[in-house]
């Protein structure tokens, strides 16, 4: 399977709450690519781990991409990660974590492998299903060799992160009201869609 990466979007993020992780949603972010008329479009789909219709959510993701990016589909890369609960066994204290828990080792939070994968419709469902399979999740998120009092407890939500480069005039940005910042201002523009399909 071919892999490539525009930029590393996996960042360590410690959060004290579980806001929004109980929703099937997509967070769309636009980031300017320096010295070009292109923007990086990041689409982070959040799929709650306890949803009984995860396959329906995955099909809705495919439908969302095909509806908003007609043929020829832009070149997308993607990776499957998670927001997950960590627990201190001695106190029962619990936190939600997104990204890599082990400093300097981003691949620990990736359930689909250390590299972003090239999106191919025919293999996408299979790759995601394999990535969120319980044995794979445990293998990726149990850190047997790490020196920490925190332990993986359970997955809160799966995050399927897509990225692609789009021209500033691409209708996708306009459709969601994500318009470029004033010249010279470096901003991330953001929009959330709940229950994307």
C-alpha positions as a printed NumPy array, in Angstrom:
array([[  0.   ,   0.   ,   0.   ],
       [  1.477,   3.39 ,  -0.997],
       [  2.055,   5.873,   1.788],
       [  2.884,   9.575,   1.777],
       [  2.469,  12.597,   3.983],
       [  1.921,  16.31 ,   3.326],
       [  2.653,  17.312,   6.914],
       [  2.587,  15.733,  10.345],
       [ -0.752,  16.723,  11.883],
       [ -0.443,  14.434,  14.9  ],
       [  0.235,  16.607,  17.946],
       [  0.235,  15.874,  21.636],
       [ -2.872,  17.302,  23.238],
       [ -3.832,  16.773,  26.872],
       [ -7.497,  17.392,  27.623],
       [ -9.452,  17.221,  30.857],
       [-12.855,  16.575,  29.295],
       [-14.568,  14.538,  26.648],
       [-16.324,  17.397,  24.792],
       [-17.496,  16.479,  21.305],
       [-16.107,  12.971,  21.317],
       [-19.593,  11.519,  21.645],
       [-20.578,  12.961,  18.234],
       [-20.022,  11.666,  14.728],
       [-18.597,  14.819,  13.147],
       [-15.942,  16.235,  10.877],
       [-13.721,  19.142,  11.839],
       [-12.493,  20.937,   8.709],
       [ -9.406,  23.135,   8.972],
       [ -7.776,  25.276,   6.286],
       [ -4.065,  26.103,   6.574],
       [ -2.24 ,  28.347,   4.135],
       [  0.706,  26.797,   2.286],
       [  3.427,  29.443,   2.1  ],
       [  4.247,  31.085,  -1.22 ],
       [  1.479,  29.3  ,  -3.157],
       [ -2.192,  29.771,  -3.935],
       [ -2.839,  26.41 ,  -2.261],
       [ -4.212,  25.601,   1.145],
       [ -3.934,  22.445,   3.187],
       [ -7.395,  21.061,   3.898],
       [ -7.544,  18.88 ,   7.01 ],
       [-10.654,  16.786,   7.588],
       [-10.748,  15.053,  10.97 ],
       [-13.69 ,  12.682,  11.259],
       [-14.601,  11.756,  14.839],
       [-16.376,   8.387,  15.205],
       [-17.457,   7.543,  18.791],
       [-16.11 ,   4.126,  19.746],
       [-19.415,   3.047,  21.301],
       [-21.554,   3.722,  18.225],
       [-23.323,   0.551,  17.079],
       [-23.269,   1.777,  13.457],
       [-19.553,   2.397,  12.912],
       [-19.751,   0.842,   9.424],
       [-22.506,   3.317,   8.514],
       [-20.263,   6.163,   9.715],
       [-17.421,   4.877,   7.536],
       [-19.721,   4.704,   4.499],
       [-20.853,   8.254,   5.27 ],
       [-17.21 ,   9.367,   5.256],
       [-16.752,   7.857,   1.794],
       [-19.979,   9.534,   0.669],
       [-18.892,  12.892,   2.12 ],
       [-15.62 ,  12.797,   0.182],
       [-17.314,  11.797,  -3.06 ],
       [-20.105,  14.368,  -2.667],
       [-17.823,  17.312,  -1.948],
       [-14.901,  16.334,  -4.181],
       [-16.252,  15.169,  -7.543],
       [-14.132,  13.102,  -9.89 ],
       [-11.248,  13.39 , -10.223],
       [-10.943,  13.191,  -6.447],
       [ -7.971,  15.189,  -5.084],
       [ -5.075,  13.165,  -3.744],
       [ -5.942,  12.51 ,  -0.096],
       [ -3.798,  10.907,   2.547],
       [ -5.267,   9.6  ,   5.788],
       [ -4.433,   8.037,   9.115],
       [ -6.51 ,   6.397,  11.851],
       [ -5.831,   7.535,  15.416],
       [ -7.925,   7.785,  18.571],
       [ -8.912,   9.781,  21.619],
       [ -8.583,   7.442,  24.548],
       [ -8.936,   7.186,  28.298],
       [ -5.861,   6.884,  30.485],
       [ -6.131,   5.76 ,  34.092],
       [ -3.876,   5.702,  37.134],
       [ -4.466,   2.213,  38.596],
       [ -3.612,   3.248,  42.177],
       [ -6.029,   6.227,  42.329],
       [ -8.547,   5.526,  39.549],
       [ -7.939,   9.047,  38.205],
       [ -8.874,   9.244,  34.517],
       [ -7.952,  11.571,  31.64 ],
       [ -8.727,  11.735,  27.935],
       [ -5.757,  11.949,  25.617],
       [ -5.517,  12.655,  21.895],
       [ -2.275,  12.015,  20.045],
       [  0.868,  10.288,  21.181],
       [  1.232,   9.713,  24.903],
       [  4.911,   8.819,  24.617],
       [  6.96 ,  11.967,  23.929],
       [  8.773,  11.889,  20.597],
       [  6.98 ,   8.763,  19.365],
       [  3.958,   9.893,  17.34 ],
       [  3.379,   6.481,  15.787],
       [  2.165,   5.142,  19.151],
       [ -1.168,   6.888,  18.638],
       [ -1.628,   5.708,  15.054],
       [ -3.806,   2.651,  14.666],
       [ -3.176,   2.401,  10.906],
       [  0.626,   2.573,  10.98 ],
       [  3.242,   5.325,  11.281],
       [  2.692,   6.767,   7.784],
       [ -0.307,   8.479,   6.278],
       [ -1.858,   6.234,   3.626],
       [ -2.997,   7.207,   0.155],
       [ -6.808,   7.171,   0.142],
       [ -8.194,   4.502,  -2.167],
       [-11.918,   3.881,  -2.026],
       [-11.551,   0.12 ,  -2.567],
       [ -9.251,  -0.412,   0.431],
       [-10.399,   2.321,   2.84 ],
       [-13.111,   0.362,   4.702],
       [-10.891,  -2.687,   5.104],
       [ -7.953,  -0.615,   6.428],
       [-10.104,   1.257,   8.958],
       [-11.856,  -1.919,  10.147],
       [ -8.47 ,  -3.588,  10.684],
       [ -7.144,  -0.488,  12.452],
       [ -9.988,  -0.353,  14.994],
       [-10.061,  -4.099,  15.626],
       [ -9.67 ,  -4.568,  19.436],
       [ -6.441,  -6.583,  19.283],
       [ -4.81 ,  -3.952,  17.051],
       [ -5.946,  -1.129,  19.353],
       [ -4.425,  -2.885,  22.383],
       [ -1.199,  -3.551,  20.499],
       [ -0.908,   0.119,  19.531],
       [ -2.008,   1.765,  22.782],
       [ -0.581,  -0.508,  25.509],
       [  2.913,   0.728,  26.31 ],
       [  4.471,  -2.213,  28.098],
       [  7.995,  -0.78 ,  27.965],
       [  7.196,   2.817,  28.966],
       [  7.922,   4.35 ,  32.341],
       [  4.606,   5.972,  33.27 ],
       [  1.975,   5.623,  35.959],
       [ -0.786,   6.164,  33.368],
       [ -2.261,   3.14 ,  31.605],
       [ -4.486,   2.849,  28.571],
       [ -8.073,   2.132,  29.634],
       [-10.379,   2.361,  26.605],
       [-11.037,   4.239,  23.368],
       [-13.351,   7.246,  23.5  ],
       [-13.486,   7.849,  19.75 ],
       [-11.674,   6.961,  16.558],
       [-10.271,   9.832,  14.517],
       [ -9.8  ,   9.413,  10.787],
       [ -7.636,  12.297,   9.621],
       [ -7.52 ,  13.243,   5.947],
       [ -5.36 ,  15.893,   4.314],
       [ -5.045,  17.286,   0.82 ],
       [ -3.925,  20.467,  -0.932],
       [ -6.563,  22.582,  -2.625],
       [ -6.456,  25.788,  -4.606],
       [ -7.713,  28.828,  -2.738],
       [-10.688,  29.014,  -5.137],
       [-11.795,  25.406,  -4.585],
       [-15.584,  25.339,  -3.988],
       [-15.159,  23.082,  -0.939],
       [-13.876,  26.009,   1.123],
       [-16.688,  28.287,  -0.009],
       [-19.345,  25.636,   0.648],
       [-18.437,  25.621,   4.339],
       [-17.713,  29.329,   4.661],
       [-13.98 ,  28.778,   5.077],
       [-12.532,  31.74 ,   3.215],
       [ -8.872,  32.794,   3.146],
       [ -7.597,  35.252,   5.733],
       [ -6.588,  38.759,   4.784],
       [ -3.223,  38.861,   3.022],
       [ -0.329,  38.599,   5.41 ],
       [ -2.399,  37.099,   8.25 ],
       [ -1.554,  33.477,   9.063],
       [ -4.674,  31.875,  10.485],
       [ -6.238,  28.467,  10.659],
       [ -9.817,  28.61 ,   9.456],
       [-12.133,  26.005,  10.962],
       [-15.644,  24.584,  10.556],
       [-17.419,  21.598,  12.18 ],
       [-20.13 ,  19.467,  10.57 ],
       [-22.116,  17.157,  12.863],
       [-23.356,  13.902,  11.326],
       [-21.593,  14.338,   7.961],
       [-22.906,  12.343,   5.008]])
